Amino acid sequence: MAYDLLIKNGRIIDGSGMPAFRGDVAVRAGKIVELGKLSGAATRVIDADGLVVAPGFVDNHCHYDAQVTWDPLCSFSCYHGATTVVIGNCSLALAPLHPGRQERVAEFLSYVEAIPMEVLRTIDFSWETMPQYMDRLDHRVGVNVGTFIGHSAVRHYVMGDECQGRAATPEEIEAMRGIVRDAMQAGALGLSVSRNRGHFDPQGTLIPALWAEEEEIFALGNVLRDLGTGLIQSGGGRDAEHWTPRGPAQAGLRGEANRLRRPRRHQHPRRLQRAAAAVHSFRRGDRRDERQQPDRLPRASPEHAAGPSPWRGGPSPGPAHHRHQPGRMGRGDDHPPRRVRRNPGSAHTLRADRDSRSAGHARASGRGGGGLQAIPA
């Protein structure tokens, strides 16, 4: 059997959870067709002796919202083997925005994430809505890009300057729900919020998401429930540890605890044990009110809910979208052939795009992909 690409003698970690093994990976017509000890002819052969061959990594918390518009590889995540990045975290995003108000929305991202405004002012804001922003990215990205809907940006779009100072009215909440629904149907990954009271704008005022009452956040999260899919990401802070576990339950989504606060040295060691027990309890689906359990410290975000996905970027045979079904490296996996290249920063890193371990249905472009990579063993 003739192959387009044959990666030989690598230490293969296939993403299934099984131990690594030495072998070869064969690619034909953009798909992984065989694993094992292979001897067929190939148009291109890469000797991966001494390297690990593995699916690309997912950088699930980034703030490349601006950088991705001029740096399609999202450096330096790609140099570390990440072939999927997730942006729009912590309620901060660059869409939606009204014409003439781009700089104000950029200020939220600038101050929280220490991105100079001199840089953000160079952006060509050719979009207004989230679907338009994602269309802009689709035309020029070199990695998969999953986009969250930033609550602060949505709140500013609907409420203007009053987004910092008061609760939203029922009419404003309904307008925000419409924006979230349109963005999800256009391919957004989910909703990002923030309860971190260390998130300010340059004027020293809390960012818009911090002014939202829980009823508003739950109302936006319920849009994802109505669609039967989506993720909710929350910016950190002590408030998030009490609030976030209840968010998935309210929206009817499963939750995943993904962080523990490190106990201080003087604290009792059982505190960590109680926190670990809280993680296991939450993963079993025991969603109790965290506000009544101050020693329970996990922060959580919901996983992809079961059911059909309305997202662009879901399963599609066409070249413009990345398959996002969980699985392992194996026969039939997508593997666009043109993305095999050597990392310019290291002589030991090789990549050839394929389906990666995606954290949900991240929207991708035709040039994106997961990544088959080889790294030093």
C-alpha positions in Angstrom: 0.0 0.0 0.0 1.4 3.4 -1.0 1.2 6.3 1.5 1.4 10.0 1.1 3.3 10.2 4.4 5.0 7.7 6.6 6.3 8.6 10.1 8.6 5.8 11.2 10.2 4.6 14.4 8.4 7.0 16.7 7.2 6.4 20.3 3.4 6.6 19.6 1.0 8.0 22.2 -2.4 7.6 20.5 -4.6 9.5 22.9 -6.6 6.3 24.0 -5.0 6.1 27.5 -3.0 3.0 26.6 0.8 2.9 27.2 3.1 4.3 24.5 4.5 2.0 21.9 7.1 2.2 19.2 5.8 2.1 15.7 4.9 3.9 12.5 2.1 6.2 11.4 0.8 6.1 7.8 -1.2 8.9 6.1 -3.0 8.8 2.8 -5.5 11.3 1.3 -5.5 13.4 4.5 -6.3 10.5 6.9 -4.3 8.3 9.2 -4.8 4.9 7.6 -2.5 2.6 9.6 -0.5 2.3 12.8 2.1 -0.3 13.6 5.3 -1.6 12.0 4.8 -0.6 8.3 6.9 -1.1 5.2 4.8 0.3 2.4 6.2 2.9 0.0 5.5 6.6 0.8 5.8 9.9 -1.0 7.4 11.3 2.1 9.1 9.5 5.0 10.0 11.1 8.3 12.3 9.3 10.7 10.9 10.0 14.2 13.4 7.9 16.1 13.9 9.3 19.6 10.7 11.4 19.3 7.2 11.0 20.6 4.3 11.1 18.0 1.1 12.3 19.6 -2.1 14.2 18.8 -1.9 18.0 19.1 -2.6 19.6 22.4 -5.5 22.0 23.2 -4.5 25.3 24.8 -7.9 25.8 26.4 -7.4 29.2 28.1 -5.8 31.9 25.9 -6.4 35.5 25.1 -5.3 35.6 21.4 -8.5 37.5 20.5 -6.5 40.3 19.0 -3.3 38.5 18.1 -5.1 35.9 16.0 -6.1 38.6 13.5 -2.4 39.1 12.5 -0.7 36.0 13.7 -2.6 33.0 12.3 -0.4 30.5 14.2 -1.1 32.0 17.6 2.5 32.0 18.6 3.8 30.7 20.9 1.2 28.1 21.7 1.8 26.4 18.4 5.5 26.1 19.3 4.6 24.0 22.3 2.5 21.5 20.3 -0.9 23.2 20.7 -2.9 22.9 17.5 -6.2 24.1 19.0 -6.5 27.3 21.0 -9.6 28.6 22.9 -10.1 32.4 23.1 -12.7 34.7 24.5 -12.1 33.6 28.1 -13.0 35.4 31.3 -15.9 37.3 29.7 -13.4 39.2 27.6 -13.8 39.3 23.8 -13.5 41.7 20.8 -17.1 41.0 19.6 -19.8 42.1 19.5 -19.0 45.8 19.4 -20.6 48.9 17.9 -18.8 51.0 15.3 -16.9 53.7 17.1 -16.8 51.8 20.4 -14.1 49.4 19.5 -11.5 51.0 21.7 -13.6 50.9 24.8 -14.2 47.2 24.4 -10.5 46.6 23.7 -9.7 48.4 27.0 -11.3 45.7 29.0 -9.0 43.1 27.4 -6.0 45.4 27.5 -6.1 46.1 31.2 -7.0 42.6 32.5 -4.5 40.8 30.2 -1.8 43.4 30.1 -2.0 43.9 26.3 -0.8 47.5 25.4 -3.5 49.6 23.8 -0.9 50.8 21.3 -1.1 47.3 19.9 -4.8 46.9 20.1 -5.3 50.2 18.2 -3.6 48.7 15.2 -6.5 46.1 14.7 -8.6 46.5 11.6 -12.1 46.1 13.2 -13.9 44.9 10.1 -16.6 43.2 12.1 -19.5 44.0 14.5 -21.1 40.8 15.5 -19.7 37.5 16.8 -20.6 35.7 13.5 -18.8 38.3 11.6 -15.7 38.0 13.8 -15.6 34.3 13.4 -16.0 34.7 9.6 -13.0 37.0 9.7 -10.9 34.3 11.5 -12.0 31.6 9.1 -10.2 33.3 6.3 -6.8 33.4 7.9 -5.9 31.0 10.7 -3.2 28.3 10.9 -4.5 26.4 14.0 -8.0 25.5 15.3 -9.6 28.4 17.1 -12.5 27.9 19.4 -14.3 31.2 20.4 -16.2 31.9 23.6 -18.9 34.6 23.7 -17.5 37.1 26.2 -20.2 38.3 28.7 -18.5 41.7 29.2 -18.5 42.4 25.5 -22.2 41.3 25.1 -23.2 43.4 28.1 -21.4 46.5 26.7 -23.0 46.0 23.3 -26.5 45.9 24.8 -26.2 48.4 27.7 -23.5 50.8 26.6 -21.7 52.6 29.4 -24.4 51.6 31.8 -23.0 48.0 31.7 -20.8 49.1 34.5 -23.0 50.3 37.3 -26.3 48.5 37.4 -28.2 45.3 36.9 -29.7 44.6 33.5 -33.4 45.0 32.8 -35.5 42.0 31.6 -35.5 43.6 28.1 -31.7 43.9 28.1 -31.3 40.3 29.3 -33.5 39.1 26.5 -31.4 41.1 24.0 -28.3 39.5 25.4 -29.9 36.1 25.1 -30.5 36.8 21.4 -26.8 37.7 20.9 -25.7 34.5 22.6 -28.1 32.4 20.6 -27.0 33.9 17.3 -23.3 33.4 18.1 -23.8 29.8 19.2 -25.7 29.0 16.0 -22.9 30.6 14.1 -20.3 28.3 15.6 -19.2 29.7 19.0 -17.9 27.3 21.6 -19.9 28.6 24.5 -20.3 31.5 27.0 -17.6 33.0 29.2 -18.3 34.9 32.3 -16.3 36.3 35.2 -16.8 36.6 39.0 -13.2 37.7 39.6 -13.2 41.0 41.5 -9.6 41.6 40.4 -10.7 42.3 36.9 -10.8 46.1 36.3 -10.8 48.4 33.3 -8.1 51.1 33.0 -10.2 53.6 35.0 -10.3 51.2 38.0 -13.9 50.1 37.5 -14.9 46.4 37.6 -15.4 45.0 34.1 -19.0 44.7 32.9 -19.5 41.0 33.7 -18.9 41.7 37.4 -22.0 43.9 37.5 -24.3 41.1 36.4 -26.6 39.4 38.9 -26.8 35.7 39.0 -30.2 35.7 37.3 -28.7 37.4 34.3 -25.9 34.8 34.0 -28.2 31.9 34.4 -30.5 33.4 31.8 -27.6 33.5 29.3 -26.5 30.0 30.3 -30.0 28.7 29.7 -29.6 29.6 26.0 -27.0 26.8 25.8 -29.4 24.5 27.6 -32.1 25.3 25.1 -29.7 24.5 22.3 -28.6 21.3 24.0 -24.9 22.0 23.8 -22.2 24.4 24.8 -19.6 25.2 27.4 -19.6 27.8 30.2 -16.2 29.2 31.3 -15.8 31.4 34.3 -13.0 33.8 35.2 -11.3 33.0 38.6 -11.6 34.5 42.0 -13.1 33.3 45.3 -16.6 34.1 44.1 -16.2 31.8 41.2 -15.4 28.9 43.5 -18.8 29.3 45.2 -20.8 30.2 42.1 -19.5 28.2 39.2 -20.5 24.7 40.4 -24.1 25.9 40.4 -23.9 27.3 36.9 -23.9 23.9 35.1 -26.7 22.6 37.3 -28.9 25.6 36.5 -28.3 25.2 32.8 -28.7 21.4 32.9 -25.1 20.8 31.9 -22.6 18.4 33.4 -19.7 20.1 35.3 -16.0 19.3 35.4 -13.9 20.5 38.3 -10.6 21.7 36.9 -8.7 23.6 39.5 -8.0 23.5 43.3 -6.6 26.4 45.2 -3.4 25.5 46.8 -3.7 25.4 50.6 -1.4 27.6 52.6 1.4 26.0 54.6 -0.3 26.7 57.9 -3.6 25.2 56.9 -4.6 21.7 58.1 -3.8 19.0 55.5 -7.3 17.7 55.7 -8.4 20.9 53.9 -6.8 19.5 50.7 -8.5 16.2 51.3 -11.9 17.9 51.7 -11.3 19.8 48.5 -10.3 16.7 46.6 -13.5 15.0 47.9 -15.5 17.9 46.6 -14.0 17.4 43.2 -14.9 13.7 43.1 -18.4 14.5 44.4 -18.9 17.1 41.8 -17.7 14.8 39.0 -20.3 12.2 40.2 -23.0 14.8 39.7 -23.5 15.8 43.4 -24.1 19.5 42.8 -24.7 21.0 46.2 -24.7 24.7 46.9 -21.0 25.6 47.3 -21.9 28.8 49.3 -22.8 26.6 52.3 -19.5 24.6 52.1 -16.7 27.2 52.3 -14.0 24.5 52.5 -14.9 23.0 49.2 -12.7 24.6 46.6 -13.1 23.3 43.1 -13.8 25.6 40.2 -15.7 23.9 37.4 -16.8 24.4 33.9 -19.5 22.3 32.1 -18.5 19.8 29.5 -20.2 19.4 26.1 -23.8 18.2 26.7 -25.1 15.3 24.8 -27.3 15.9 21.8 -27.0 17.3 18.3 -24.7 20.2 17.8 -25.9 23.3 15.9 -22.4 24.6 15.6 -20.5 25.3 12.5 -17.4 23.3 13.1 -19.3 20.2 14.0 -18.9 16.9 12.1 -18.6 17.7 8.4 -17.0 15.8 5.5 -15.9 19.1 3.9 -12.4 20.6 4.3 -13.6 23.8 6.0 -14.3 22.2 9.4 -12.5 20.2 11.9 -14.1 17.0 13.3 -14.6 17.4 17.0 -15.8 13.9 18.1 -13.8 12.5 21.0 -11.6 9.6 20.0 -8.1 8.4 19.7 -5.5 8.5 17.0 -6.5 5.7 14.6 -7.5 4.6 11.2 -9.7 7.1 9.4 -8.8 10.1 11.5 -8.7 13.4 9.6 -5.2 14.4 8.6 -4.8 17.3 6.1 -1.6 16.5 4.4 -0.3 20.0 3.7 0.3 20.8 7.4 3.4 18.7 8.0 6.2 20.9 9.0 9.1 21.4 11.3 8.8 23.8 14.2 11.0 26.7 13.3 12.0 27.0 17.0 13.2 23.4 17.4 14.7 20.8 15.2 12.9 18.2 17.3 9.3 19.1 16.7 7.3 17.8 13.7 3.7 18.3 13.0 1.1 17.0 10.6 -2.4 18.1 11.2 -5.1 15.7 12.2 -8.1 15.5 14.5 -6.9 16.6 18.0 -8.4 16.0 21.5 -10.8 18.9 21.2 -12.4 20.4 24.4 -15.8 20.5 22.8 -16.8 21.6 19.3 -14.2 24.3 18.7 -14.8 26.1 15.4 -12.0 25.7 12.9 -11.0 26.9 9.5 -9.9 24.9 6.5 -6.3 25.5 7.4 -6.8 24.5 10.9 -6.7 21.1 12.3 -5.7 19.1 15.3 -2.1 18.0 15.0 0.0 15.0 14.8 3.3 16.0 16.3 6.6 14.5 17.2 8.4 15.8 20.3 11.6 14.6 22.1 11.0 11.3 23.9 
